[in-house]
Amino acid sequence: MVAPSLTVLCFSAFVFTLSSGTPCVLKTVKPDFNVCVCNSTYCDTAPSVAKLAHGQYVVITTTQSGKRFNSEVFKASNSSITDVIYEVDASETRQTIHGFGGAFTDAAGINIASLPVNAQTNLIASYFGKDGLGYTIGRVPMASCDFSTHPYSYDDTPGDMNLTKFSLADEDLKYKIPFIKAAMNMSPMTIKMFGSPWSAPAWMKDNKNMTGKGSLLGKPGGPYYKTWANYFVRFLQEYEKQNITFWGMTAQNEPIDGLESEFPFQCMGYTPEMYRDFIKMDLGPALEKAGYGKVKLMMLDDQRLFLIEWAKVVLGDPVASKYIAGIGIHWYLDTFLPASLITDAHNLFPSKFIFATEACEGSLPWQKDTPVDLGSWERGAVYASDIIDDLNNWVTGWTDWNMALDLNGGPNWVSNFVDSPIIVDAGHGEFYKQPMFYALGHFSKYLVPDSVWIKVKALKDEPNIQVTAFQRPDKSIAFVIHNLGMRDVNLSLTDGKSGYLHVTSPGKSIQTVICHAAGVSSKEWTNHTLKRMLVFTGLYTQLKLIVIAIDSSFELGKNW
């Protein structure tokens, strides 16, 4: 099939509709620092783009000045009237989207539970409901992490090599599972859950502590590694008993952390070689034997600094590689390292997907005085920039860290407070959606699972504009545009052959542009259109054979 042009994409003959969202109740924290307030009785929503009228496209805009998911419909043009032009080439495709989401940490659950019941519902719906951000990814820490109120494991009985005392913690039953189930019940889509361990129980480790420099006792293939691999299996089984199945697992959260002396919270260290051998000798076989061979096992789950070295060591081993579906990456050093490293890793191992598994603002040393910077546009802009850079370098999805934190950025048992897209004010029974929330939504809501990356190149560039584009499963195209500068920019989107979408990108803004179409061959278009026309005239039955006989090799318009 010939790739559809932008004219075909945006000048479809069919009639479509646009559903606007409920507006934000804006609260200005200080000049240019804005949040949207939600409570038990009111919460803003995200506009759903179903279909549009002939020749139209929708522009959804969020700005530093206070617009939140403002939607406008425009009509495509036959000429360019702007200096900045981006050309889309739908014939050049790359990765397919797995999804976007966040983590069901203890801290997130504690904060959600601190709200009145109806406000809890509104918060979960803001992420997972049909009028929310369209989240389809959920990360679950295996037992405790720093965003718990204390360290704990699922089996704190020393020497229990058969895991006879293994059981989920109260935190799972109270703060994780209920909200995971609520999200699953609200979502019109399947939520892909993945789990990550921070540390084995202290008795399994050579330092006898869940924190600090320490690794599993013994060597890969030994009894402690076997028990630890079975710990993963038991985790999956216990959640399965709660009717929660997992799409994926990472083998270890930030395996480098456990090689650092006095690391302050739960961690466990691996060298790349230890990690490789654990997967090929213990974890991979244990998952396969227990019937979890189709769970997507992701390696690394750490900074892109380590991406190439670890990929070469781990995926370079054919036995380890056969158990691994993808590579997980964290964002904390992205400011200092080019996103092209991700493309380099893809080129080395193109059969493995690359997935962003953790990100948050407020974690860097110079941010510790303001872990929560309520209403910060800059933090939302950093999210948008990072996501676009990732998506333009083969990443298949992006996972935020805590989905909700309190006004201090916690709770966190080692006071490692950070920011979150949603901040809960339990004292007032309300929560605040920050610019980070809307930045994420411009991707998660509209780049739905199974959307495919398509090439966009700048014919006339603007250094403060970032763009990515995807063809969605319904054959529409979604562009995400990020204007980092202060100045408004008028730009055009085209296929280089016919048709322009004109967009004014306000200074300090994030936009999603969607144009709908069938995106089908001439025979499909002809059959569908004639059927609709002839049904109304009563001639469909008589002419059905004529429609079926139309040669599918004819291009649209050649015979009309």
C-alpha positions in Angstrom: 0.0 0.0 0.0 1.3 3.5 -0.9 1.9 5.6 2.2 -1.0 8.1 2.7 -0.2 11.7 2.0 -1.1 14.5 4.4 -4.0 15.4 2.1 -5.4 11.9 2.4 -4.6 11.9 6.1 -6.4 15.2 6.8 -8.9 15.5 4.0 -10.8 12.3 4.6 -14.3 12.0 3.2 -15.8 10.9 6.5 -17.4 12.9 9.3 -15.7 12.9 12.7 -16.2 14.4 16.1 -14.2 16.1 18.9 -15.0 15.8 22.6 -13.7 18.8 24.7 -12.6 18.2 28.2 -13.8 19.7 31.5 -11.8 22.9 32.1 -9.1 23.3 34.8 -9.7 25.2 38.0 -6.5 27.2 37.9 -4.6 28.2 41.0 -1.7 30.6 40.7 1.0 29.7 43.2 3.1 32.6 42.1 3.5 34.4 38.7 3.7 31.7 35.9 3.5 28.9 38.5 0.1 27.4 38.0 -1.7 24.2 39.1 -5.2 22.8 38.5 -7.2 22.0 41.7 -9.2 18.8 42.0 -11.3 17.6 44.9 -14.3 15.3 45.7 -16.7 17.2 43.5 -14.7 18.6 40.6 -11.8 17.6 38.4 -10.7 18.7 35.0 -10.4 16.2 32.2 -8.5 15.7 28.9 -10.2 16.1 25.6 -10.8 12.9 23.6 -10.3 13.1 19.9 -12.6 10.7 18.2 -13.0 12.0 14.7 -13.1 15.3 12.9 -14.9 16.8 9.9 -13.7 16.8 6.4 -10.5 18.8 6.0 -10.1 19.6 9.7 -7.4 19.0 12.4 -7.4 19.6 16.1 -4.7 21.4 18.1 -4.6 20.8 21.9 -2.5 23.3 23.8 -0.9 23.7 27.3 1.0 26.8 28.1 3.0 28.3 30.9 0.5 31.1 31.1 -2.3 28.8 32.2 -3.9 27.0 29.2 -4.4 23.3 30.0 -5.4 21.0 27.2 -7.3 23.8 25.3 -8.6 22.3 22.1 -9.3 24.1 18.8 -10.3 22.9 15.4 -8.8 24.3 12.2 -9.1 23.6 8.5 -6.1 22.4 6.5 -4.7 24.7 3.8 -3.2 24.1 0.3 -0.4 26.6 0.9 2.3 27.4 3.4 2.2 30.8 5.1 4.9 30.2 7.7 8.7 30.3 7.8 9.0 27.1 9.9 8.0 24.0 8.1 8.2 20.3 9.2 7.7 17.6 6.6 6.3 14.2 7.7 7.2 11.0 5.8 4.8 8.2 6.8 6.8 5.7 4.7 9.7 5.8 7.1 8.7 4.2 10.4 10.4 3.0 13.5 9.3 1.7 16.9 5.8 0.9 18.2 4.5 2.4 21.4 4.0 0.2 24.4 2.5 2.9 26.6 3.0 5.6 29.2 2.4 5.5 32.9 3.7 5.8 36.5 4.5 3.8 39.6 2.2 2.4 42.3 4.6 3.1 45.1 3.7 2.9 48.8 4.0 6.7 48.9 1.6 7.1 46.0 -0.9 4.8 47.7 -0.6 6.5 51.1 -1.3 9.9 49.6 -4.2 8.7 47.5 -5.7 7.0 50.6 -5.4 10.3 52.6 -8.0 11.9 50.4 -11.8 11.6 50.7 -13.1 8.6 48.7 -14.5 10.6 45.8 -11.3 12.6 45.5 -9.4 9.3 45.4 -11.6 8.2 42.5 -11.0 11.5 40.7 -7.2 11.1 41.1 -7.1 7.6 39.7 -9.4 8.6 36.9 -7.2 11.5 36.1 -4.5 9.0 35.1 -6.4 5.9 34.0 -10.1 6.9 33.3 -11.5 7.4 29.8 -11.3 11.1 30.3 -7.9 11.0 31.9 -4.3 10.8 30.6 -4.8 7.3 29.0 -2.1 5.7 31.2 -1.5 2.1 30.1 1.7 1.4 32.1 2.0 0.7 35.9 5.2 0.0 37.7 5.2 -1.9 41.0 8.2 -2.1 43.4 8.7 -5.6 44.6 8.4 -5.0 48.4 9.8 -1.7 49.7 11.8 1.1 48.2 12.8 4.5 49.5 9.2 5.7 48.9 8.1 3.4 51.7 7.8 4.3 55.3 10.3 1.6 56.3 12.4 -1.1 54.8 10.7 -4.5 54.4 10.8 -7.6 52.2 8.4 -10.4 51.5 10.4 -12.9 53.5 12.4 -11.6 56.5 13.0 -15.1 58.0 16.7 -15.8 57.9 17.6 -19.0 56.1 14.2 -19.6 54.5 15.7 -20.8 51.2 12.5 -22.4 50.1 10.5 -19.2 50.8 8.0 -20.9 53.0 7.3 -17.7 54.8 7.0 -15.6 51.7 3.9 -13.3 51.8 2.8 -10.0 50.4 3.2 -7.1 52.9 0.4 -5.0 54.4 1.5 -2.2 52.1 0.7 -4.3 49.0 -2.7 -5.1 50.4 -3.5 -1.6 51.5 -1.6 0.8 49.3 -0.8 -0.9 46.0 -3.3 -3.6 45.0 -6.5 -1.6 45.7 -5.4 1.3 43.6 -4.1 -1.0 40.8 -7.5 -2.7 40.7 -9.2 0.7 40.7 -7.1 1.8 37.7 -7.8 -1.5 35.9 -11.5 -1.1 36.4 -11.5 2.5 35.2 -9.3 2.1 32.1 -10.9 1.4 28.7 -7.5 -0.2 27.8 -5.3 -2.9 29.1 -2.8 -1.7 31.7 0.6 -3.3 31.3 2.1 -3.8 34.8 5.8 -4.4 35.4 7.6 -5.1 38.6 11.1 -4.0 39.9 13.0 -5.2 42.9 15.1 -2.8 45.0 16.8 -5.3 47.3 16.6 -8.9 48.4 16.0 -9.6 52.0 19.0 -8.6 54.2 19.7 -12.2 55.1 20.3 -13.1 51.5 23.0 -10.4 51.0 26.7 -10.3 51.8 26.4 -7.1 53.9 23.3 -8.3 55.8 21.6 -5.1 55.0 19.0 -3.9 52.4 21.0 -0.6 52.0 24.6 0.2 51.3 27.2 -1.7 49.3 26.0 -5.3 49.0 25.2 -8.1 46.6 23.6 -11.6 46.9 25.6 -14.2 48.8 27.6 -16.6 46.6 27.7 -16.6 42.8 25.2 -16.9 40.0 24.0 -20.4 39.8 24.4 -20.8 43.6 21.7 -21.4 46.2 21.0 -17.7 47.1 20.7 -16.7 43.4 18.3 -19.6 42.9 16.2 -18.5 45.9 16.2 -14.9 44.7 15.0 -16.0 41.3 12.2 -18.0 42.9 11.3 -14.8 44.9 10.4 -13.2 41.5 8.2 -16.2 40.8 6.4 -16.0 44.1 5.8 -12.3 43.6 4.1 -12.9 40.3 2.1 -15.8 41.8 0.9 -13.8 44.8 -0.2 -10.9 42.6 -1.9 -13.4 40.3 -4.0 -14.6 43.2 -5.1 -10.9 43.5 -6.2 -11.1 39.8 -3.3 -8.9 38.7 -1.0 -10.2 36.0 2.3 -8.7 34.9 3.3 -7.7 31.4 7.0 -7.2 32.4 9.7 -7.3 35.0 13.1 -5.7 35.4 15.8 -7.8 36.9 17.0 -5.1 39.3 16.3 -1.4 39.9 19.6 0.5 39.3 22.0 -2.3 39.8 24.9 0.1 40.0 23.6 1.6 43.3 24.5 -1.5 45.3 28.1 -1.1 44.3 28.3 2.3 46.1 29.5 2.4 49.7 26.9 3.7 52.2 24.1 4.0 49.5 21.3 5.3 51.7 18.2 3.2 50.7 17.3 -0.2 49.3 19.6 -1.4 46.6 21.6 -4.5 45.4 24.8 -4.4 43.4 25.7 -6.3 40.2 28.5 -6.0 37.8 27.4 -6.5 34.2 28.9 -10.0 34.3 27.1 -11.0 37.5 23.9 -9.6 36.1 24.3 -11.5 32.8 25.0 -14.8 34.6 22.1 -14.3 37.1 19.7 -13.9 34.2 20.9 -16.8 32.1 21.6 -19.3 35.0 18.8 -18.4 37.5 16.1 -15.8 36.7 15.4 -16.7 33.1 15.1 -20.4 33.7 13.0 -19.9 36.9 10.5 -17.7 35.1 10.3 -20.0 32.2 9.9 -23.1 34.4 7.1 -21.5 36.4 5.1 -20.5 33.2 6.2 -16.9 33.1 8.4 -17.2 30.0 6.3 -14.6 28.2 6.7 -11.9 30.8 8.8 -9.2 29.2 12.1 -9.3 31.1 13.9 -6.0 30.9 17.6 -5.5 31.6 19.5 -2.5 33.1 16.7 -0.4 34.6 19.4 2.3 35.2 21.0 5.4 33.6 21.8 5.7 29.9 25.5 6.2 31.0 25.7 2.4 31.4 23.5 1.5 28.4 26.1 0.5 25.8 28.5 -1.4 28.1 25.8 -3.3 29.8 24.0 -4.2 26.6 27.2 -5.5 25.0 28.0 -7.7 28.0 24.5 -9.0 28.8 22.9 -9.1 25.3 26.1 -10.2 23.7 25.6 -13.5 25.5 23.1 -15.6 23.4 21.8 -17.6 26.4 21.1 -14.5 28.5 19.8 -12.6 25.5 17.1 -15.2 24.8 15.4 -14.4 28.1 15.5 -10.6 27.6 12.8 -8.7 25.7 14.0 -5.2 26.3 16.2 -2.6 28.0 14.9 -0.3 30.7 16.5 3.1 31.1 16.3 5.9 33.8 16.4 9.6 33.1 18.5 11.0 35.9 21.7 11.7 33.9 19.9 12.5 30.6 20.9 16.2 30.9 24.6 15.2 30.6 24.3 12.4 28.0 23.0 12.5 24.4 19.9 10.6 23.5 21.8 9.3 20.5 23.2 6.7 22.9 19.8 5.0 22.8 19.9 4.8 19.0 23.4 3.4 19.3 22.1 0.7 21.6 19.2 0.0 19.3 21.5 -0.4 16.3 23.6 -2.9 18.3 20.6 -5.0 19.4 17.6 -4.0 17.1 15.4 -7.0 18.3 15.2 -5.6 21.9 12.8 -2.8 22.7 14.1 0.2 24.8 11.7 1.5 27.4 12.0 4.4 29.9 11.3 2.9 33.3 11.7 5.8 35.7 11.8 9.6 35.9 11.1 12.4 38.3 12.0 16.0 39.0 13.4 17.4 42.2 16.0 14.6 42.7 19.2 16.4 41.7 21.5 17.9 44.3 20.7 21.5 43.4 17.0 20.8 43.7 17.0 19.4 47.2 15.9 22.7 48.8 12.7 22.6 46.7 11.9 18.9 46.0 8.3 20.1 45.3 8.3 23.2 43.2 4.5 23.6 43.0 3.3 24.8 39.6 6.8 24.8 37.9 6.5 25.1 34.2 10.2 24.4 33.8 9.8 20.9 35.3 7.0 20.1 32.9 9.1 21.4 30.0 12.0 19.1 31.0 9.6 16.1 30.9 8.4 17.1 27.4 11.9 17.5 26.1 13.1 14.3 27.5 10.1 12.3 26.2 10.5 13.8 22.7 14.3 13.0 22.7 13.6 9.5 23.8 10.8 8.9 21.3 13.0 10.2 18.4 15.6 7.6 19.5 13.6 4.4 19.5 12.1 4.4 23.0 8.7 2.6 23.1 7.2 4.2 26.2 7.9 6.4 29.3 7.3 5.7 32.9 7.0 8.4 35.5 8.0 7.7 39.2 5.5 8.3 42.0 2.0 9.1 40.7 1.2 11.2 43.8 3.2 12.7 46.7 2.5 15.1 49.5 3.4 18.8 49.8 6.9 17.8 51.0 7.5 15.3 48.2 7.0 12.2 50.4 6.6 10.1 52.4 10.1 8.7 52.0 11.9 6.9 54.8 15.3 8.4 54.1 13.9 11.9 53.3 14.8 11.5 49.6 11.9 13.8 48.7 11.1 14.6 45.1 8.4 16.1 42.9 5.4 14.4 41.3 2.8 15.3 38.6 0.1 15.2 41.2 0.6 16.7 44.7 -1.9 15.8 47.4 -3.0 18.4 50.1 -4.7 16.0 52.5 -5.5 18.8 54.9 -7.8 20.5 52.4 -9.0 17.2 50.8 -7.7 18.2 47.4 -4.9 17.5 44.9 -3.0 19.6 42.5 -2.2 18.7 38.9 1.2 20.3 38.0 2.5 21.2 34.5 4.3 17.8 34.5 0.9 16.1 34.6 -0.2 17.9 31.4 3.2 17.5 29.7 2.9 13.7 30.1 -0.7 13.8 28.9 0.2 15.3 25.6 1.9 12.0 24.9 0.1 9.4 26.9 -3.4 10.5 25.9 -2.8 10.7 22.2 0.2 8.4 21.4 -1.9 5.3 22.2 -0.4 1.8 22.4 0.5 0.4 18.9 1.1 3.9 17.5 4.1 3.8 15.2 6.8 6.5 15.0 7.1 8.2 11.6 9.8 10.5 10.3 9.5 14.3 10.7 12.2 16.6 9.3 12.6 20.3 9.5 12.6 22.1 6.1 12.9 25.4 7.8 14.0 25.0 11.4 13.4 26.8 14.6 15.9 25.9 17.4 13.4 26.2 20.2 10.9 23.8 18.6 10.9 20.0 19.2 8.6 17.7 17.2 7.8 14.1 17.1 5.1 12.3 15.1 3.3 8.9 15.3 0.7 7.2 13.2 -2.0 5.9 15.5 -3.8 2.5 15.1 -6.8 4.3 13.5 -4.4 5.7 10.9 -4.6 9.3 12.1 -1.4 11.1 12.7 -0.5 12.8 16.0 2.3 15.4 16.3 3.6 16.6 19.6 5.2 20.1 19.4 7.2 21.6 22.3 8.2 25.3 22.2 11.0 25.9 24.6 11.3 29.6 23.8 9.5 32.7 24.9 8.4 33.7 21.4 5.3 32.5 19.6 6.2 30.5 16.4 4.0 30.0 13.4 4.8 26.7 11.7 3.4 24.4 9.1 3.2 20.6 8.9 3.2 19.0 5.5 4.0 15.8 3.6 6.0 17.8 1.0 3.5 17.0 -1.7 0.1 18.4 -0.8 -1.7 20.1 2.1 -0.5 22.1 5.1 -1.5 22.2 8.8 -0.8 25.7 10.2 -0.1 25.8 13.9 0.8 28.8 16.1 3.0 27.4 18.8 2.9 29.8 21.8 6.0 30.6 23.7 6.5 28.1 26.5 4.0 25.6 25.3 3.3 21.9 24.6 0.8 21.0 21.8 -0.6 17.8 20.3 -1.9 18.1 16.7 -4.1 15.3 15.3 -5.5 14.9 11.8 -7.7 12.0 11.1 -8.2 9.7 8.1 -8.9 6.3 6.9 -5.4 5.8 5.6 -6.6 2.9 3.4 -6.1 1.7 -0.1 -8.3 2.9 -3.0 -10.4 -0.3 -3.0 -11.1 0.0 0.8 -11.9 3.7 0.4 -14.1 3.1 -2.6 -16.1 0.2 -1.1 -16.6 2.0 2.2 -17.7 5.3 0.6 -19.9 3.8 -2.0 -21.6 1.6 0.5 -22.5 4.5 2.7 -23.8 6.5 -0.3 -25.8 3.7 -1.9 -27.4 2.5 1.3 -29.1 5.9 1.5 -30.4 5.6 -2.1 -31.5 2.0 -1.8 -29.1 0.9 -4.6 -26.5 -0.9 -2.4 -27.8 -4.4 -3.1 -27.9 -3.9 -6.8 -24.5 -2.4 -7.2 -22.6 -4.5 -4.5 -21.0 -6.7 -7.2 -19.7 -3.7 -9.1 -18.0 -2.3 -5.9 -16.4 -5.7 -5.1 -15.1 -5.9 -8.6 -13.1 -2.6 -8.5 -9.4 -3.3 -8.9 -7.5 -2.6 -5.7 -4.4 -1.6 -7.6 -6.0 1.7 -8.7 -5.0 4.7 -6.7 -7.5 6.9 -5.1 -9.0 9.3 -7.6 -7.7 7.7 -10.8 -11.1 6.4 -11.9 -13.3 9.2 -10.4 
